Amino acid sequence: MGTPPEINTVAELRASGHEQKSLREEIRTNLLHALAAGENPWPGVHGFDRTVIPQLERALIAGHDVVLLGERGQGKTRLLRTLSGLLDEWSPVIAGSELHEHPYDPITTESRNRAAHDGDRLPVAWRHRSERYVEKLSTPDTSVADLIGDVDPMRVAEGRRLGDPETIHYGLVPRANRGIVALNELPDLAERIQVALLNVMEERDIQVRGYVLRLPLDVLVVASANPEDYTNRGRIITPLKDRFGAEIRTHYPIEIDDEISVIRQEANLTAEVPEVILEILARFTRALRSSSAVNQASGVSARFAIAGAETIAAAARHRATARHDDPVARLVDVESAVEVLGGKIEFESGEEGREEDILEHLLRTATAQAVREHFGGLDFTPLVEAFDGRRTTTTGERVTAAEFLADLPELDDPQLYDEIAARLAGADSETSAASDGQRAGAIELALEGLYLARELSKESGDGETVYG
């Protein structure tokens, strides 16, 4: 955060050449400038480049209020929070004004009186863009007073007339004047509360308990909603929907790379998680989203994959601490994470009792896809022949990388293990993986691929897996 301009009065502000802009004009100007300069106005947002982002940019250029519709965990809130980056870094306000009015344009009685009394000496303060974004989780107990305002009994008790506008305690929306108001889960607002927003969004003024107030508020209203909420918990009333200039549908990441980027960005990992493990987790999440056994109306949130990555890293860290192992996640950690995360998925009612089998099948599918992607064209014949019917190799959540590597059979082509590890160390790598943990993870994935291709057998139980 930079430092605000050293301008303290309205006279200094005019002398600086500052021009007043409306909120929508400010956002439009900054967005067009970023696009012309080839800058990304949406940092941290993945998978919307060709779908949601162009629609949102057009809506903002048009000056429209926006509602984002989409299932849980599609990044709606993150996208809304990036809107503050389109505001000027610092904007002038009348110092001490309750509604953050521009020094050139006071709108409350108190500020107009101060402007008339102080003249060119009217004090100016500076507000950072981060303070101009206000977020409210819409809950059924939200009141009109919370959003719009109400009479403040303390001010009345001080001796002011009940009809005096200064007795009003302004709510969230007026206090966000010259800023952005984000209403999350909008359908959860009671319908009578949604009615209170109609004037704000169309006439840009407010009404409080019969007070005749014409406050030309300058706010951008943005909202998020789950389409299912229209019929389940509540709905957005028709007049309010009509006042949103743009209704934009969000979606889960379309490309696997975007899914992985979201996981890597949001997850707090306590151990190293190789890219291929995140890829398997991403493919598994996408398989759940397309499975007929899963209730797609509730969606499979990106938080599922994020929590999965954190659980996988925690399993690796647990083994590393308890068994003095490399803190590197392996395929065995993915399986343990799925056992924990199954409760986050809502299955169709007809699948009761089959949940574990469905998760296991989809995880195998995701693993097989990753194996084909990374090991395609590699000749595993020496590795398969090393398992002669008597030879086995054991791995598991309690088996360290060093123990697993020491237990591997000797090959006629000893370079095969190096080549397997190099495939996952990076396409440009000419050496094997750097650590025992990375090397063990790569070979373990290859063994699982051979099992899925019916080249090897596999028996699992009590935290151990035996390939043979």
C-alpha positions in Angstrom: 0.0 0.0 0.0 1.4 3.4 -1.0 1.1 6.6 0.8 -1.9 9.0 0.2 -1.4 12.3 -1.5 -0.4 15.2 0.8 -3.5 17.2 0.2 -5.5 18.3 3.2 -8.1 20.8 2.1 -10.6 21.2 -0.8 -8.6 24.2 -2.0 -5.4 22.2 -2.3 -7.5 19.4 -4.1 -8.8 21.9 -6.7 -5.3 23.3 -7.2 -3.9 19.8 -7.9 -6.2 19.5 -10.9 -8.2 16.6 -9.4 -11.4 15.8 -11.3 -14.4 14.1 -9.7 -15.5 10.9 -11.4 -18.5 8.7 -10.7 -17.7 5.2 -9.4 -18.8 3.5 -12.6 -16.7 5.9 -14.7 -13.7 5.2 -12.4 -14.0 1.5 -12.8 -14.6 1.7 -16.5 -11.5 4.0 -17.0 -9.2 1.7 -14.9 -10.4 -1.5 -16.6 -10.0 -0.1 -20.1 -6.5 1.2 -19.2 -5.5 -2.2 -17.8 -6.8 -4.0 -21.0 -5.0 -1.5 -23.3 -1.8 -2.1 -21.4 -2.1 -5.9 -21.5 -2.4 -6.2 -17.8 -4.4 -8.8 -16.0 -7.1 -7.1 -13.8 -8.1 -10.4 -12.3 -5.2 -11.8 -10.3 -5.7 -15.2 -8.8 -8.7 -16.1 -10.9 -8.3 -19.2 -13.0 -10.4 -20.9 -15.7 -12.7 -17.9 -16.5 -10.5 -16.3 -19.2 -12.7 -17.1 -22.2 -16.1 -17.4 -20.5 -16.9 -15.4 -17.3 -14.3 -12.7 -17.5 -15.2 -11.2 -20.9 -18.9 -11.1 -19.8 -18.0 -9.4 -16.5 -15.7 -6.9 -18.3 -18.5 -5.9 -20.7 -20.9 -5.5 -17.8 -18.5 -3.2 -15.9 -17.8 -1.1 -19.0 -21.5 -0.7 -19.4 -21.8 0.3 -15.7 -24.1 -2.5 -14.7 -24.8 -4.0 -11.3 -23.8 -7.7 -11.5 -25.1 -11.0 -10.0 -22.9 -14.1 -10.4 -24.8 -17.4 -10.5 -23.0 -20.7 -9.9 -22.7 -23.8 -7.7 -20.6 -23.7 -4.5 -16.9 -23.4 -4.7 -16.7 -21.9 -8.2 -14.7 -18.8 -7.2 -17.6 -16.3 -7.2 -16.5 -14.6 -4.0 -12.8 -14.4 -5.1 -13.9 -12.9 -8.4 -16.0 -10.3 -6.6 -13.1 -9.4 -4.3 -10.8 -8.6 -7.2 -13.2 -5.8 -8.3 -11.6 -3.5 -5.7 -8.4 -3.6 -7.8 -10.2 -1.6 -10.5 -10.7 1.4 -8.1 -8.2 4.3 -7.8 -5.7 3.5 -5.2 -6.6 6.6 -3.2 -9.8 8.7 -3.4 -10.6 12.0 -1.5 -13.4 12.2 1.0 -14.7 14.9 3.3 -12.8 14.2 6.5 -15.1 12.7 9.1 -18.1 12.3 6.8 -20.2 9.3 7.6 -21.0 8.5 4.0 -17.5 9.2 2.6 -18.7 12.0 0.3 -16.5 13.6 -2.3 -15.3 17.1 -1.2 -16.8 18.6 -4.4 -20.2 17.0 -3.8 -21.5 16.8 -0.2 -24.8 15.0 -0.1 -25.8 14.9 3.6 -27.2 17.9 5.5 -24.2 17.8 7.9 -21.6 17.8 5.1 -23.3 20.5 3.1 -23.4 22.7 6.3 -19.7 22.0 6.9 -18.8 22.8 3.2 -20.7 26.1 3.4 -19.1 27.0 6.7 -15.5 26.0 6.0 -15.4 26.9 2.3 -11.9 26.3 0.8 -10.7 25.1 4.3 -13.0 22.0 4.2 -10.7 19.2 5.4 -10.0 16.4 3.0 -9.0 12.8 4.0 -7.9 9.9 1.7 -9.5 6.5 1.5 -7.7 3.4 0.1 -9.3 1.2 -2.5 -9.4 -1.7 0.0 -11.7 0.3 2.2 -14.2 0.9 -0.6 -15.2 -2.8 -1.0 -17.8 -4.0 1.5 -18.9 -7.6 1.7 -22.0 -8.9 3.4 -23.1 -12.5 3.8 -26.8 -12.5 3.2 -28.5 -14.4 6.1 -32.2 -14.8 6.9 -31.9 -12.6 10.0 -30.5 -9.6 8.1 -32.7 -6.6 8.7 -33.5 -3.4 6.7 -31.6 -1.5 9.5 -28.5 -3.6 8.7 -28.5 -2.8 5.0 -30.2 0.6 4.8 -30.4 2.2 8.2 -32.8 3.1 11.0 -33.5 5.8 13.6 -30.8 5.9 16.2 -32.6 6.2 19.7 -29.4 7.5 21.3 -29.3 10.5 19.0 -33.0 11.2 19.7 -32.3 11.0 23.4 -29.6 13.7 22.9 -32.4 16.1 22.1 -32.6 16.0 18.3 -36.0 16.1 16.6 -37.3 12.7 15.5 -37.7 14.2 12.0 -34.1 15.4 11.9 -32.1 13.4 9.3 -29.1 13.4 11.7 -31.0 11.0 13.9 -30.5 8.3 11.3 -27.9 5.6 11.8 -27.0 4.6 8.2 -26.7 0.9 7.3 -24.1 -1.0 5.2 -25.2 0.2 1.8 -25.1 4.0 2.4 -21.8 3.7 4.3 -20.4 2.0 1.2 -21.1 5.2 -0.8 -18.6 5.6 -3.6 -17.7 2.0 -3.3 -18.7 -1.6 -4.1 -21.2 -3.6 -2.1 -21.0 -7.3 -2.5 -23.9 -9.5 -1.2 -23.0 -13.1 -1.0 -25.8 -15.8 -1.2 -28.3 -13.1 -2.1 -31.4 -15.5 -2.2 -30.9 -16.0 1.5 -32.1 -12.5 2.2 -35.8 -12.4 3.1 -37.9 -11.1 0.3 -39.0 -8.0 2.3 -35.4 -7.1 2.8 -34.7 -7.5 -0.9 -37.4 -4.9 -1.5 -35.4 -2.4 0.5 -32.7 -2.6 -2.2 -34.9 -1.7 -5.1 -34.5 2.1 -4.6 -30.8 1.8 -4.0 -30.3 0.0 -7.3 -32.6 2.0 -9.5 -33.2 5.5 -8.1 -29.9 5.4 -6.2 -31.4 6.8 -3.0 -32.6 5.4 0.3 -35.8 5.6 2.4 -35.7 5.1 6.2 -38.9 4.8 8.2 -40.8 7.5 6.2 -38.0 10.0 6.1 -37.9 12.0 2.9 -34.2 11.6 2.0 -32.8 12.1 -1.4 -29.3 10.8 -1.0 -27.8 10.3 -4.5 -25.7 7.3 -3.5 -22.9 6.2 -5.8 -22.6 2.5 -5.2 -22.0 -0.6 -7.4 -24.1 -3.6 -6.2 -22.7 -7.0 -7.0 -24.0 -10.3 -5.7 -23.5 -14.1 -5.8 -26.1 -16.8 -5.8 -26.5 -20.5 -6.2 -29.1 -21.3 -8.9 -30.5 -24.0 -6.6 -31.4 -21.3 -4.1 -34.1 -20.1 -6.3 -36.2 -23.1 -5.4 -34.7 -24.4 -2.1 -33.8 -21.8 0.5 -35.2 -18.8 -1.2 -35.2 -16.8 -4.4 -34.2 -13.4 -5.8 -37.4 -11.5 -6.2 -38.3 -10.6 -9.8 -38.1 -6.8 -9.5 -34.6 -7.1 -7.9 -33.4 -9.5 -10.7 -34.6 -6.9 -13.2 -32.4 -4.3 -11.6 -29.2 -6.2 -12.1 -27.9 -5.2 -15.5 -25.9 -8.4 -15.9 -26.5 -12.0 -14.7 -23.4 -14.1 -15.3 -23.1 -17.9 -14.9 -19.9 -19.2 -13.4 -18.5 -22.7 -13.8 -15.8 -25.1 -12.5 -12.5 -25.0 -14.3 -12.7 -26.5 -17.8 -9.0 -27.2 -18.2 -7.1 -29.6 -15.9 -4.2 -27.0 -15.6 -6.6 -24.4 -14.3 -7.9 -26.9 -11.7 -4.4 -27.6 -10.5 -3.6 -23.9 -10.4 -6.5 -23.3 -8.1 -5.5 -26.1 -5.8 -1.8 -24.9 -5.7 -2.9 -21.3 -5.1 -5.4 -21.9 -2.3 -4.1 -24.9 -0.4 -1.9 -24.5 2.6 0.5 -27.4 2.2 2.6 -28.6 5.1 4.7 -30.9 3.0 5.9 -31.2 -0.6 3.1 -32.4 -3.0 4.4 -33.3 -6.4 2.6 -31.9 -9.4 1.4 -35.4 -10.5 -0.3 -35.9 -7.2 -2.2 -32.6 -7.6 -3.1 -33.7 -11.1 -4.6 -37.0 -9.8 -6.6 -35.1 -7.2 -7.8 -32.6 -9.9 -8.8 -35.5 -12.3 -10.6 -37.2 -9.4 -12.5 -34.0 -8.5 -13.5 -33.6 -12.2 -14.6 -37.2 -12.4 -16.9 -36.6 -9.3 -18.4 -33.6 -11.1 -19.4 -35.7 -14.1 -20.5 -38.9 -12.2 -24.2 -39.8 -12.3 -23.8 -41.2 -8.8 -23.1 -37.8 -7.4 -25.7 -35.1 -6.8 -24.6 -32.5 -9.3 -27.1 -30.0 -8.1 -25.1 -29.5 -5.0 -21.9 -29.4 -6.9 -18.4 -30.6 -6.0 -16.7 -27.5 -4.6 -13.1 -26.5 -5.4 -12.8 -26.6 -1.6 -13.0 -30.4 -1.9 -9.8 -30.5 -3.9 -8.1 -27.9 -1.8 -8.9 -29.8 1.4 -7.8 -32.9 -0.3 -4.4 -31.4 -1.1 -4.0 -30.2 2.4 -4.9 -33.6 3.8 -2.4 -35.4 1.4 0.4 -33.0 2.6 -0.5 -33.6 6.2 -0.3 -37.4 5.7 3.1 -37.0 4.2 4.2 -34.7 7.0 2.8 -37.2 9.6 4.8 -40.1 8.1 7.9 -38.0 7.8 7.8 -37.1 11.5 6.8 -40.5 12.8 9.1 -42.5 10.5 11.9 -40.0 9.8 10.9 -40.0 6.1 11.2 -37.4 3.3 8.2 -35.0 3.7 7.0 -35.8 0.1 3.5 -36.9 -0.7 3.0 -40.2 -2.6 0.0 -42.1 -4.0 -0.7 -43.8 -0.7 -1.4 -40.5 0.8 -4.0 -39.8 -1.8 -5.9 -42.9 -0.9 -5.9 -42.0 2.8 -7.2 -38.5 2.0 -10.1 -39.8 0.0 -11.3 -41.8 3.0 -11.5 -38.6 5.0 -13.1 -36.4 2.3 -15.9 -38.8 1.3 -18.3 -37.1 3.6 -18.0 -33.8 1.6 -19.7 -35.4 -1.4 -23.5 -35.7 -1.7 -24.5 -38.9 -3.5 -27.7 -39.6 -5.2 -30.2 -41.3 -3.0 -30.1 -44.6 -4.9 -26.4 -45.0 -4.3 -26.7 -45.6 -0.5 -24.1 -48.1 0.6 -22.0 -47.8 -2.6 -20.3 -44.6 -1.8 -16.9 -46.2 -1.0 -16.9 -48.3 -4.2 -17.8 -45.2 -6.3 -14.9 -43.1 -4.8 -12.5 -46.0 -5.2 -13.5 -46.5 -8.9 -13.2 -42.8 -9.7 -9.8 -42.5 -8.0 -8.5 -45.5 -10.0 -9.8 -43.8 -13.2 -8.0 -40.6 -12.3 -4.8 -42.4 -11.5 -4.9 -44.4 -14.8 -5.3 -41.2 -16.8 -2.3 -39.6 -15.1 -0.2 -42.7 -15.7 -1.1 -42.7 -19.4 -0.3 -39.0 -19.6 3.2 -39.3 -18.0 4.4 -42.8 -18.7 3.0 -43.3 -22.2 5.5 -45.0 -24.5 7.7 -46.2 -21.7 8.6 -50.0 -21.8 7.8 -51.5 -18.5 8.6 -55.1 -19.5 11.8 -55.4 -17.3 9.8 -54.2 -14.3 6.9 -56.7 -14.9 9.4 -59.6 -15.5 11.2 -58.8 -12.2 8.0 -59.9 -10.4 8.4 -63.6 -11.2 5.4 -64.9 -9.2 7.3 -65.0 -5.9 8.8 -61.5 -5.7 6.7 -58.7 -4.0 7.1 -55.1 -3.1 5.4 -53.4 -0.1 4.4 -49.8 0.3 1.9 -48.0 2.4 1.3 -45.0 4.6 3.8 -46.2 7.2 6.5 -47.4 4.7 9.2 -44.8 4.2 10.6 -43.9 0.8 13.9 -45.4 1.7 12.3 -48.7 2.8 10.2 -48.8 -0.4 13.2 -48.2 -2.6 15.3 -50.8 -0.8 12.5 -53.3 -1.3 12.3 -52.9 -5.1 13.4 -55.8 -7.3 16.6 -55.6 -9.3 16.0 -55.1 -13.0 17.8 -56.3 -16.1 17.7 -52.7 -17.2 18.6 -50.7 -14.1 18.1 -47.4 -15.9 14.3 -47.9 -16.0 13.9 -46.7 -12.4 15.8 -43.5 -13.3 13.7 -43.0 -16.4 10.5 -43.4 -14.4 11.6 -40.9 -11.9 12.8 -38.5 -14.6 9.4 -38.6 -16.3 7.9 -36.9 -13.2 10.8 -34.7 -12.4 10.1 -32.7 -15.5 10.1 -33.1 -19.2 13.4 -31.2 -19.5 15.1 -33.2 -16.8 17.9 -35.5 -17.7 18.3 -36.9 -14.2 16.2 -38.8 -11.8 14.1 -37.1 -9.1 16.1 -35.2 -6.6 15.1 -36.9 -3.4 14.1 -40.4 -2.2 10.6 -39.2 -1.6 10.1 -38.0 -5.2 11.8 -41.1 -6.6 9.6 -43.4 -4.5 6.5 -41.5 -5.5 7.2 -41.9 -9.2 7.9 -45.6 -9.0 4.9 -46.2 -6.7 2.7 -44.5 -9.3 4.2 -46.7 -12.1 3.5 -49.9 -10.1 -0.1 -48.7 -9.6 -0.4 -48.1 -13.3 0.8 -51.6 -14.0 -1.8 -53.0 -11.6 -4.5 -51.0 -13.3 -3.3 -52.4 -16.6 -3.6 -55.9 -15.1 0.2 -56.5 -15.4 0.6 -56.8 -11.7 -1.5 -57.9 -8.7 -2.2 -55.9 -5.6 -3.4 -56.6 -2.1 -4.2 -53.9 0.4 -4.9 -54.0 4.1 -3.9 -52.6 7.5 -2.3 -49.5 5.9 -0.1 -51.6 3.6 -0.2 -52.3 -0.2 1.7 -55.3 -1.7 2.4 -55.4 -5.4 3.4 -58.7 -7.0 
